[in-house]
Amino acid sequence: MKKVLNVGGNSKAIPLPPQYAGFEHLLLDIDPTGKPDIVCDARQLGTLDDLQFDAVYCSHNLEHYYRHDVPKVLAGFLHVLKDGGVAHIRVPDIGEVMRVSVEKGLDIEDELYQSALGPIMVMDVIYGYTVQIEQSGQDFFAHKTGFTQKSLLKALYLAGFTRMYRIQGEGQSLEVNMLAFKGEPGPEMKALFGLPVG
């Protein structure tokens, strides 16, 4: 069975994308309250056994590290991934957030969009969800860096990923949703994500 490491996913109650339906799901998080399988700071992924996962899924977590720590996290992804494995990374698209905010004349505390958690301010996307940070008292929920498609691609390239693809999806205009492969992806992995096989 293929294995996916869900980095910073908070809780297994939060579903993974459908591509991972047949994968064994291991959750890694720094916060033990969501009952992760592995309690670990993602900057320490190099302490785990190498070459054990077919995929790393990291949704809205990479922005929680300072810019200088991002290479450590990405190196950890490469460490735990098998050859041909994929890092599936989703982050807020700060360039798009700025563009929309300027276009709509939004102030930093104005509502950018509605979510299942309630209204999300421009500030929440840039600095982290203020309600969660305040209620938890944990600064690891704060955002410490930001990405655009260009800057994320550059970080992945410098880390040593060889093939990158942006996933376009409905309702994702304010995020970058990227696949980054360690080595050459096989036809099965390409088919899983609807990538050209040829």
Summary of the structure (lengths in Angstrom):
residues: 198
radius of gyration: 16.6
end to end distance: 25.2
largest distance: 49.6
contacts: 585
relative contact order: 0.15
helix: 37%
strand: 27%
